[in-house]
Amino acid sequence: MSQIHYLTTPLSDEDIMNLKAGDIVYLSGTIYTARDAAHKRLVDLIAKGEELPFPLRGAVIYFVGPTPPKPGDPIGSAGPTTSYRMDSYSPTLIEHGLKGMIGKGKRNQAVKDACKEHKAVYFGATGGAGALLGKLIKDAKVIAYEELGPEAVRELIIENFPVTVINDAYGNDLYEEGRKQYEVKD
Amino acid sequence: MREIAYEDIVKAVKNMVIHTATNLPEDAVTKLKEAHEKEKSPVAKKVLEQLLENADIAREEKRPLCQDTGLAVYFVKVGQDVKVTGGLLKDAINEGTEQGYIEGYLRASTCDCFTRENLKDKIGYNLPAIIHIDLVEGDKIEIEYAAKGGGSENVSRARVLAPAQGKEGVIEFVKSVISEAGPNPCPPIIVGVGIGGTFEKAAISSKYALFREAGQPHPDPEVAAFEQELLEELNKLGIGAMGMGGTQTVLAVHVEKNPCHIASLPVSVNVQCHSSRHSHITL
């Protein structure tokens, strides 16, 4: 049965091994945003052996390109974007200490394998719930690649941010299992 | 000949763009509530609750429903007896779009296809809009608008089938598109299907199908029955809200059917996420 967890970043191996596909996690602490363009730069830095704009060990990356904040707000609407576009970059980041990714939609086998091998998880947040999720982000600042606009890397402080474990470190996939349960075969 | 000032179009479009980003229309809310009621999976039910809560927050606090505030897509019906003064209709719609996206704190999401450079400083903030114009009878201009997100466009597909594949072939194709899409387009979705015409006619028809009020059946009872058949077929897939498994994958199927060439059977499937942001004005 699905369990509820309250976790604070950075995440440890022990945190990860306690999570199963289908579990609900209320996440707090610091996380980082990155989309396609930023991922490419992060992976290039690793290839060159240079320092990343944030510590990767235990980190959680949120795939999001928020709307501009209104005056007085830390951030605008901020729901997840589709994750497959990051599939070619995520395994490298996982190898170097990334513990969690938040997005929506399917991941490829290489990402699932990396999660299993290096103890990491892929979380799904509710796509299209940008107003609700944006409100749970208490602070946001751009820490790298400002010229990428919505795709810049931001450091976010979140509080009880609701996510669901889609791919756990045991090779389970909620998308496949959930669908099997409700599929009607003729 | 009736005259409409350029500036009046700019202002009306701007207001519509800002309003639509934060107000989920009644038809979409009703469909989400129905899905919430019918859904058997507790996980999917919880997602649907979040979506309804999100719509309330967006409306009350004037926050965009989704961070993907879309490309601006318009279907415009221009009466033959009306004239725009002070500029071109397309420019007025683009200008209203830009002003709306800036003043509404919406995201600029247009970029160059290859360099991926954002075009906000080169062409305009979230420009150009996608504008389909049709000439009709009368002295009014009707502008139908949708803020179309990228996730659901990415899974949309078109194919020209062989005539022998018939209705069954169409069902099979639509089912394969939605099955393959799985969680990616943010289900529960609305599915627009354009059948017949030429290759591009089918695609535009599938887009226009999404502009209909969610769940409003096609006026032709035969087409309406086909919509119902497709809806039941697609909900057997078990994808559910956000793809986590469930009985409510598709909120509505809208079909637009056109006569086609004796040699072909074009089909286009355009997917709309649950955040079906659309609106219209008549000037």
Interface residues (C-beta under 8 A of the other chain):
Chain A: S2 G22 D36 A37 V64 G65 P66 T67 P68 P69 K70 G76 S77 A78 G79 T81 T82 Y84 K104 G105 K106 G124 T126 G127 G128 A129 G130 A131 L132 G134 K135 G149 P150 P162 T164 I166 L174 Y175 E177 G178 R179 K180 Q181 Y182 E183 V184 K185 D186
Chain B: T22 K40 S41 V43 A44 V47 Q50 L51 E53 N54 I57 A58 E61 R63 P64 L65 C66 Q67 D68 T69 Y105 L106 R107 A108 S109 R116 N118 K120 G149 G150 G151 N154 G182 P183 N184 C186 K236 L237 G238 I239 G240 M242 G243 M244 G245 G246 T247 C273 H274 S275
